[in-house]
Amino acid sequence: MSSASGVKILDTVIEDYQKLQKDQTLKYIIFSIKAHNGKDYSAIDVHCKSEEKKRSKEEDISEQETLFEEFTEHLREAEKANECRYGLFDFCCRDSAGHPRQGIVFIAWSPENAKTKEKMVYASSRDALQKKFDGVKVIIQATDYDEIDKDVVEKELVRKLYS
């Protein structure tokens, strides 16, 4: 499968998404557009991911802060390298009655300092990638840290879950 930009979505992307969504053994996945078959910016692949581990809802909530910090640190590293990324995070929070609620958050990370060509390729490939991820509750286009703050993401997820 290729996007409108001609960027191919590799099978590993879909396989790991299944682990995050259906198996719930991954908490996050970071994707990047890489060279493939000798062409720059030609394939979306898994850049890194959380440790594979089956977690209970209570473990999800208790490990949330640490894992979200780990996730955003990968995005900060991309910014330091002047690069864009896509990310998925299986976010768990509590509703007003104290019950655990879960939703997958997609983040298109395009920091201001990224190269113009890279930002264009990521922007034109995003829709095709998002269509592969059924079940995503929140989509965030972020250019700085304030937009991916844990509290901001949680507030947006709660809003989507109850609207």
N, C-alpha and C positions, 0 to 999 in steps of 0.2 A: 504494500500500500504506500502510495506517495501522496504528498500534500500538493497544494496548488503551486508551491514554490519548487516542486520537484524533489523535495527532501523525502527520503524513504524512512518509514517507521519500521525499525527492526523488530523481529519476533521477540527478542528479549524484553522489549518494552511491554508487550502484551502479557507475556508470561509472568513478569514480576507484578504487573497490575493485578492479575488474578490472585497472586499470593497476598497482596495488600487487601483487596476487596473481598474475595470469596473465602480464602483460607485464613485470612487475618493473622498471618505470620510475619508480615512486615508492617512497620509503623510509617515509614516514609521511603520515598524514592526520589532521587534527583536525576534529571535527564539532561543531556547536552547534545548539540548537533556537532557531529564529528566528520572527519574525512572518511570516505568509504569508497572502495574500488578506485583509489587514486584521485578522487575529486573532493575538494574542500567543501564543507558545509553540505554534505550530501546524505547524511543519515542521522536520525534521532536514535540514541542508544542510552542505556542506563549508565550514568556517571558514577553513582554510588547509592547505597541503600542501607537501611538499618539492619541490625542483626536479625536473622530469621529466628523467630521464637513465638510460640503460641502463648498469648497472654489472656488472663481473665479480664473482665471489665474493670474490676478493682485495681488490678496491676496496670491496666491502661491509664487509669486516672492517676495512680501514684507515680508512674514513670513519665507522665506527660511532660512535665516541665523540663526534665533532663533531655528527653528525646527531641522536644521542640527546639531547645537550645542547640542541640547537635545538628538538627536540620537547618536552622537558620545560620549556623556557623559555616556550613557548606556553601550557602548563598553568599555570605560575606567573603569567603575565599574566592568565589567566582568574581565578585566585584573587585577585589584586589588585583585579580588577573585581567581586569577589563573585559569580562565575559558575561554572557547571559546564561540563564538556565531555566528549566521548567522543574517544578517540584509537586509532589503529591504527599499529603500528610493525612493519616487517618486520625482525626482529632476526636478526643473523647472529653465530654464535660458533663456536668450535672444540671438537670432542669430545676425549676423552682421548687419541686417537691423532693429534690435530692436524688432522683433516679439518674443513672448514667445514660447519656445520649451520645450518639456517635455520628460523625459525618466526614466524608472525604473532602479535603480542601485542595484545589489546584492553584498553584501560584506560577504565574509567568513573570520571571525575575529578569528585568531589563534595566540594569543600573545606568545612570546618566553617563558614566565614563566608558561604557562599552562602545566598541567600534560601530560606526553607523551601518556598515554592511551587515554586521552580525545582528544588530537590532532589527534590521529589515527582514533578514532570513527567519529569525525567530518569530517575528510578528506574522509573517505570511505563512508560517508552518503551524501556528498555534491551533487554528480551528480544526485542522485534520487530526491533530493529536488529541484534542479535547473530545472529538467524536468517538475515539477509541475507548474513552473512559466513561462508560455509563455508570450512573450512581454517584457522580460528583455533586456535592451539595453547594459548594461555594467556589467561585472563580475570582481570583484576585490578580490584577495586573499591577505589579509593584516595581517602583524605581528606587525606593529608599527604605530604610529600616523601619520607619514609623508605620509603613503600610503592612509590614509583616510582624508587628508586635503581637505577642501571644494574646494579650487582652483584646486587641482589635480583631484578630482572627476569630477568637472565641465569641465575641459579641456578634460578628457577622454570621457565624454558624448558628447561634441560638436564634437570631432573627430569621434565618432561612428555615430552620426546623419548625418554627412556630408561626410561619406566615402562610 
